[in-house]
Amino acid sequence: MSSYKQFAYVYDHLMTDIPYDQWIQFVSRKVKPGEKLSILDVGCGTGEMSIRLAKQGYEVTGIDLSDDMLVIAQEKAQNEGIALKLYEQDMSKLELMQEFDCIVIFCDSLNYLQTDEQVKETFMRVYEHLAPGGFLLFDVHSTHKLKNIFGDNSFSYVDDDVSYIWNCEYNEANQSVQHDMTFFVYDEEIEAYDRFDEVHIQRTLSESTYKEWLTEAGFSAVEVSADFKDEFPHQNSERIFFSAKK
């Protein structure tokens, strides 16, 4: 999987239409803002979610596998006058000397785990890092989205600063999609475009499998919804949300 080294610097440009505030609303329905509760943002990327959570009054810590993403997150937090604790860690090997009131894994970050064991280990590590009564909140791509929306399709985006060609290849056997992306980023110094390539693999599982593994890790009160609504998923749902309590 890509290290995100070059991708980190175009990530925010490509995510301008992502509904971050809807994730924040999902959190606030479970963990009331303004109560100085602690939140761990797993897969925090460039800090967009972490900064928004901090502005709601939560005490936020973030982890990500990419140090380049974390550098950008720290710069953005400092510019906003926000205090974030950030660590470079693999979610399936989470090890922090702290318990949290809530742990979130948003924007389909969990879909990047390549094996069943990594998902199970992540749930167990998260459980260990939650305070009693704390919540794990996360979302994943649905099987419908991987198969029928990503599928074997191609996408493109053209802008003066950043353009890309994005080809998807669906693997039925393990319910995964390989994203092959070619980026062209304008470099003002040379007045030309730099090209770089990225390969990302995402896989997903059935709702029942996620629920089973959450229960095995010790969680209770597991709730499932879809597409930022308090409604049960249906066959055309694209993003599946989970809430589980320690």
N, C-alpha and C positions, 0 to 999 in steps of 0.2 A: 504494500500500500504506500501511497505517496507520503513523503515527509512533510508536505505542505510548505516547504521552504520558500519557493517562489509564489505558490498559490496564496500564501498568507497576505501578500501585498496587493492582491487584487480581490480578495475575498469580500471586503466590505462594499466595494464598487458593484459587485455582482449580487449582493444581498440587500439592496436598497428597498426592494418591495416585500421583504419578508415581514410577516406580521408579529414582530417581537412583543408588542403590547398585549396581544392575545394570550401569549404564554404567561405574561405577568398577571393578567386577570385570572388565569387558571390557577396560578400559585395562590393568589389572594383569596380565592374561594376556599382554600384548604388551610392556609396559614395567614392570619390577619396581619396586614402591613402596619408598621409603626410601633410594633411591640418589641423592637430590638432583638428579634429572634435571629438565630444563626442559620445561614443557608450555605450549602456547598454546591457550587455550579460545576458539574462534571462535563468536560468537553466544552469549556467556556469560550474557546476560540479567541476572537479579537475583543472579547469583553462586552459586547453589546447587551447581552442579557444580564450579566453581572452588574454593570453600571446602572441599568434600569432598576434592578432589584435593590441596589444600595440606595438609590434615590427614593425608594418606597419606605426606607427606614430599616431594612434588614442589615445585619452584619454579614458580609459576603466574603467567602473564600472561593477561589476558582482553581481548577486543575485542567490541564490540557497536555496532550502528547507532543505538541509542537511548541518549541521554545520561541520560534518566530512569531507565532500567534500571540504568545504571552507577552512578548516585547511590545507588540502593538497594543494589547490590552492595557498594559501598564502605562504606556504613553497617553492613551485616551483617558484613563482614569485620573492621571495627574492633571491633565488639561481641564478636566471637569471638577477637580478638587475632591475626588472620591478616593477613599482609602480601601484598597483591595489587597488581600493576601493571595498571591498567585504561586502555584507550584507546577513544575513539569512532572506529570505522573501518568501512568497507564491506569485507566479506570479498573481494569481487572486485577490490578496489583495495588489498589488504593491503600495507602498507609500514612495516615496523619495522626498526630497525637491530640486528637480532639473529637468530641461528639458534636453533632449538629441537630438542630430542631427539624430541619428539612434538607433533603438532598434532591437536586433536580438533574436530569439528563435529557436535555431538550434538543430540538432541531435535528431529530433522527440520528443523534450521535451514537446511540446504542447499535444502530444498524451496521456500523463499521466493524463490529466484533466479528471475527471470521469463524469461530468455533462455538459449539454448544458450551464447552467448558469455560470459555471466556465469559459468556453471558452468565452462567451459573456462579462463577467466581465473583463477578461484578456484583451480583445481587447479595452474595454472602458478605463481601467486603463493605458494601453500603450498609447492610444491616448492622454490622459491627460498629459503624461510625455514626449511627443514629442514636440520639437520646431516646429513652423510653417514651413512647407515645408520638415519636417523630414520624414524618412522612417521606416516602420516596415518590417522586412524581417524574414520569418520563413519557416520551412519545416515540413511536416507530412508524416507518412506512408500512402500509397494509400490503398484504399479498396481492391484492387487486392493483395497487399502484405500481408495484415492481413489475408485474406481469403485463398489464394492459396499458399503462401510461408510459412508463419507461420502456418496457418490452425490448424490442429490437429497433427502436426508433432513433432518429437523429434530430438534433436541435442546433440552432445557431443564434448568435447574438452579434450585432454590429454596432459599434460606438466609436467615436473619434479616439478615445483613450484605450479602450479594451474591447476586443472582439474574440469570439471563440467558435469552434466547431466541436460538437459534443455528440458522440456516437455511443449508443447503449447496446449491450448484448445480454439477453436474459438467459439464465441457466435454470431450467425447470427442476433439475435433480436436487439442487440445494436452495431453491428459491432465492437466488441472488442475481444482481445485475452488475456487470462491469461497465464503468463509465470511462470511456477513452476521450480525453479532452485536449484540444490543441488551442492554446491562447496566443494572441498577438497583442502585445502591450506597447503603446507608443512611448519612445524614449526621446525626450526633448533635446538631450545633449547631442544625439547623433541624427535627430530628425528622421527617425525610421522606427519600424516596429521590431521588437524583440519577440521571438517565438519560444515558447516552452510547452512541454507536454506533461499531462497528468493522467494517472490511472487510479481510479477509486473503485473499490468493490463494496457493495452494500448487500446484506442479506437480511431476511426477516423470517419470522416464525408465526405460527398461528396464535391467536389470542389465548386459547386454552393452554398452549405450551408455556407462554410467558406466565400465566396465572399459576400453573403447576409449579414452575421453578421458583416463583416468588413465595409460594406457600412452603416449599421445601427449605427455603432460606430462612424461614421463620416469620414471614410477614403475615398479617391478618387484614381483614377488611379491605380486600382487593377490589377496586372498582375500575370498570372499563367504559370509556366513552370514545367519541370520534369527532375529528375535525373542529376542535375547540368548543364543541357544544356538549351540554349535559344530556346527550342522547346515546343510546346503545348503537354500536357500529352496525352498518348494513353492508350489503355486498359491494356497493360502490364507494364506501368510505375510503379516504386516501391516507389519513393520518390517525393512528390509534393511540389514545391516551390511557395511561395507567396511574392509579393512585393506590399506594399500599402503606399500611401503618405498622409500626413496630410495637 
